[in-house]
Amino acid sequence: MPLFSFHCATCDKDVELLMRLSDTPICPACGGKEMHRLLSRVAPDLKTPGLMKAARAQARREGHTSNFSRSEGG
């Protein structure tokens, strides 16, 4: 399933949702259904070890460990 970016008109938050194109988006913050799809930006190629290390450190600080292996603390 693709990842889409949306803006909630009810609570004014931007969110990314993993969903089918045919699904109706619902805001995870407030439950609002007035979601507007945003233009997605292309992700940069993060093969540079320094950029990868910084991105992983930020993800770990924020508690996002779903992309880490068990040996990395995920």
Backbone hydrogen bonds, N-H to C=O, Kabsch-Sander energy under -0.5 kcal/mol:
donor,donor_aa,acceptor,acceptor_aa,energy
4,F,2,P,-0.5
4,F,17,L,-3.0
6,F,15,V,-3.3
7,H,36,H,-2.3
8,C,13,K,-3.1
9,A,7,H,-0.6
9,A,34,E,-2.5
12,D,8,C,-1.5
15,V,6,F,-2.6
17,L,4,F,-3.1
19,M,2,P,-1.9
19,M,17,L,-0.8
23,D,20,R,-1.1
27,C,32,G,-2.8
31,G,27,C,-1.8
35,M,33,K,-1.5
36,H,7,H,-2.6
37,R,35,M,-0.5
38,L,5,S,-3.0
46,L,44,P,-0.7
47,K,45,D,-0.5
52,M,48,T,-2.3
53,K,49,P,-2.5
54,A,50,G,-2.1
55,A,51,L,-2.5
56,R,52,M,-2.5
57,A,53,K,-2.2
58,Q,54,A,-2.2
59,A,55,A,-2.3
60,R,56,R,-2.4
61,R,57,A,-2.2
62,E,58,Q,-2.0
63,G,59,A,-0.5
63,G,60,R,-0.9
64,H,59,A,-2.7
65,T,63,G,-1.1
68,F,65,T,-1.6
72,E,69,S,-0.8
73,G,70,R,-1.2
74,G,69,S,-2.5
